[in-house]
Amino acid sequence: RFFKLAVLVCLVSVTAHAQTQMQGKVTTNNAYRLAVALEELQWSGGSVTPEKRAVLTELLEAIRQDLAFSGYFKIVRFDSLYLKLMGTSQMDRKGWSHLGAEYLGTGSVTASGDGYRLLLKLEGTLTGEVIFEKSFTGLWERSRQTAHQVAGEIIYYLWGGRTLIFETQIVATWQKGKAKNLYLFDYD
């Protein structure tokens, strides 16, 4: 059921000048990628402001991007034409399966203190088997961290291994004149 991770080959050539320059090429084989659909996150618990709705959209897109970046997954997107052709107004597991999704993630979000609580359920589209149902908490202004955590959990439950790429942060310095700046950012 689980497939081995594609072998990652990294060819790095380093040339030495006044500063070191690195050039590289990363290639992978065409390993099987699981097809995953993630439905729009549902807000539960009253009205949601446009700003919070924008955060929910960003959260969902960041999860999708992380999963696609991992190389383990192919993201299946909603197709309104499918609904028209099938004569239905709502997507269900069977519909996602017809679009090629093997797994479906659904989530609801509620306010919690200064942040939110995301309840995410991942299930097989053919059998309806619940792979996991888990709660995540986060702050509105740090939704990308929650997205990275969610993507890591999906990888763990579907592939059986932990990855730290989504939790990796990079530190860089920049000097202009006598002033030095320190920057901290995510891998993406």
C-alpha positions as CSV (number, residue, x, y, z in Angstrom):
1,R,0.0,0.0,0.0
2,F,2.8,2.4,0.7
3,F,5.5,3.0,-1.8
4,K,9.1,3.9,-1.2
5,L,10.2,7.5,-1.5
6,A,11.9,8.4,-4.8
7,V,15.6,8.5,-4.6
8,L,16.9,12.0,-4.5
9,V,20.0,12.7,-6.4
10,C,21.8,16.0,-5.8
11,L,24.7,17.0,-7.9
12,V,26.5,20.0,-6.5
13,S,29.4,21.7,-8.0
14,V,31.2,24.2,-5.8
15,T,33.6,26.9,-7.1
16,A,35.7,29.0,-4.9
17,H,36.1,32.7,-5.5
18,A,36.0,35.5,-3.1
19,Q,32.7,33.9,-2.0
20,T,31.5,30.4,-2.4
21,Q,29.0,29.7,-5.2
22,M,26.8,26.6,-5.3
23,Q,25.0,25.2,-8.3
24,G,23.0,22.1,-8.2
25,K,20.4,20.0,-10.0
26,V,17.8,17.9,-8.2
27,T,16.2,15.0,-10.0
28,T,13.7,12.3,-8.9
29,N,12.3,9.4,-10.6
30,N,8.6,9.2,-11.5
31,A,7.5,7.7,-8.2
32,Y,3.8,7.1,-7.6
33,R,2.1,10.1,-6.0
34,L,-1.1,9.7,-4.0
35,A,-4.0,11.8,-5.2
36,V,-5.5,13.9,-2.4
37,A,-8.4,16.4,-2.5
38,L,-8.8,19.0,0.2
39,E,-12.2,20.6,0.4
40,E,-12.7,24.2,1.3
41,L,-12.5,24.7,5.1
42,Q,-15.9,25.2,6.7
43,W,-16.4,27.9,9.4
44,S,-18.5,26.8,12.3
45,G,-19.6,29.0,15.1
46,G,-21.3,32.2,13.8
47,S,-20.3,34.7,11.2
48,V,-16.7,35.0,9.9
49,T,-15.1,38.3,8.9
50,P,-13.6,38.7,5.5
51,E,-10.1,38.9,7.0
52,K,-10.6,35.5,8.8
53,R,-12.1,34.0,5.6
54,A,-8.9,35.1,3.8
55,V,-6.8,33.4,6.4
56,L,-8.7,30.2,6.0
57,T,-8.2,30.3,2.2
58,E,-4.4,30.9,2.8
59,L,-4.3,28.1,5.3
60,L,-5.9,25.6,2.9
61,E,-3.7,26.7,-0.1
62,A,-0.5,26.4,2.1
63,I,-1.5,22.8,3.0
64,R,-2.0,22.0,-0.6
65,Q,1.3,23.6,-1.6
66,D,3.2,21.8,1.1
67,L,1.7,18.4,0.0
68,A,2.5,19.1,-3.6
69,F,6.0,20.3,-2.8
70,S,6.7,17.1,-0.8
71,G,6.6,15.0,-4.0
72,Y,4.4,12.4,-2.3
73,F,1.1,13.8,-3.5
74,K,-0.9,15.0,-6.5
75,I,-3.5,17.6,-5.5
76,V,-7.0,17.0,-7.0
77,R,-8.9,20.3,-7.4
78,F,-12.6,20.9,-7.4
79,D,-14.2,20.9,-10.9
80,S,-17.6,22.6,-11.2
81,L,-18.0,21.2,-14.7
82,Y,-18.1,17.7,-13.2
83,L,-21.1,18.8,-11.0
84,K,-22.9,20.1,-14.0
85,L,-22.3,16.9,-16.0
86,M,-23.4,14.7,-13.1
87,G,-26.5,16.8,-12.5
88,T,-25.7,17.4,-8.8
89,S,-25.0,20.5,-6.7
90,Q,-22.6,19.1,-4.2
91,M,-19.4,17.1,-4.3
92,D,-19.2,13.8,-2.3
93,R,-16.6,11.1,-1.8
94,K,-17.8,9.3,-4.9
95,G,-17.4,12.5,-7.0
96,W,-13.9,13.1,-5.7
97,S,-13.1,9.5,-6.5
98,H,-14.3,10.0,-10.1
99,L,-12.0,13.0,-10.4
100,G,-9.1,10.8,-9.4
101,A,-8.8,11.5,-5.7
102,E,-7.8,8.5,-3.5
103,Y,-8.1,10.5,-0.2
104,L,-10.3,13.4,0.8
105,G,-9.6,15.9,3.5
106,T,-12.5,17.9,5.1
107,G,-12.1,20.4,7.8
108,S,-14.1,22.8,10.1
109,V,-12.7,25.8,11.9
110,T,-13.9,27.5,15.0
111,A,-12.6,30.5,16.9
112,S,-10.5,29.6,20.0
113,G,-9.1,32.4,22.2
114,D,-6.8,34.6,20.1
115,G,-6.7,32.0,17.3
116,Y,-8.6,29.1,15.9
117,R,-9.1,25.3,16.1
118,L,-9.1,23.3,12.9
119,L,-10.6,19.8,13.0
120,L,-9.4,17.9,10.0
121,K,-10.7,14.5,8.8
122,L,-8.9,12.5,6.1
123,E,-10.7,9.5,4.6
124,G,-10.4,7.1,1.7
125,T,-12.7,8.1,-1.2
126,L,-13.5,4.6,-2.2
127,T,-14.1,3.0,1.2
128,G,-14.9,6.0,3.4
129,E,-12.3,4.6,5.9
130,V,-11.2,7.4,8.2
131,I,-7.4,7.6,8.1
132,F,-7.3,10.2,10.8
133,E,-9.3,12.9,12.5
134,K,-7.2,15.4,14.3
135,S,-7.5,18.8,15.9
136,F,-4.9,21.6,15.3
137,T,-4.8,25.0,17.0
138,G,-3.2,28.1,15.6
139,L,-3.0,31.9,15.8
140,W,-4.7,33.9,13.0
141,E,-1.4,35.7,12.1
142,R,0.6,32.4,12.0
143,S,-1.6,30.2,9.9
144,R,1.3,29.0,7.7
145,Q,2.8,27.3,10.7
146,T,-0.5,25.4,11.2
147,A,-0.5,24.5,7.5
148,H,3.0,23.1,7.7
149,Q,2.0,21.0,10.8
150,V,-1.2,19.7,9.0
151,A,0.8,18.7,5.9
152,G,3.4,16.9,8.0
153,E,0.6,14.9,9.7
154,I,-1.0,13.9,6.4
155,I,2.4,12.7,5.2
156,Y,2.9,10.7,8.4
157,Y,-0.5,9.0,8.2
158,L,-0.4,8.2,4.5
159,W,3.3,7.4,4.0
160,G,4.4,6.4,7.5
161,G,7.3,8.8,8.0
162,R,8.0,12.1,9.6
163,T,9.3,15.0,7.6
164,L,10.8,18.2,9.0
165,I,11.0,20.2,5.8
166,F,7.8,22.1,6.6
167,E,9.2,23.1,10.0
168,T,12.6,24.2,8.7
169,Q,13.4,27.8,9.0
170,I,16.3,29.6,7.4
171,V,18.3,32.4,9.0
172,A,20.1,35.0,6.8
173,T,22.0,38.2,7.5
174,W,22.3,41.2,5.3
175,Q,24.8,44.0,5.9
176,K,24.6,47.5,4.5
177,G,27.2,49.8,5.7
178,K,27.5,49.3,9.5
179,A,24.0,48.1,9.9
180,K,23.3,44.3,10.0
181,N,19.9,42.8,9.6
182,L,18.9,39.3,10.6
183,Y,16.0,37.6,8.7
184,L,14.1,34.4,9.6
185,F,11.8,32.7,7.0
186,D,10.2,29.4,6.1
187,Y,11.6,27.1,3.4
188,D,8.9,28.5,1.0
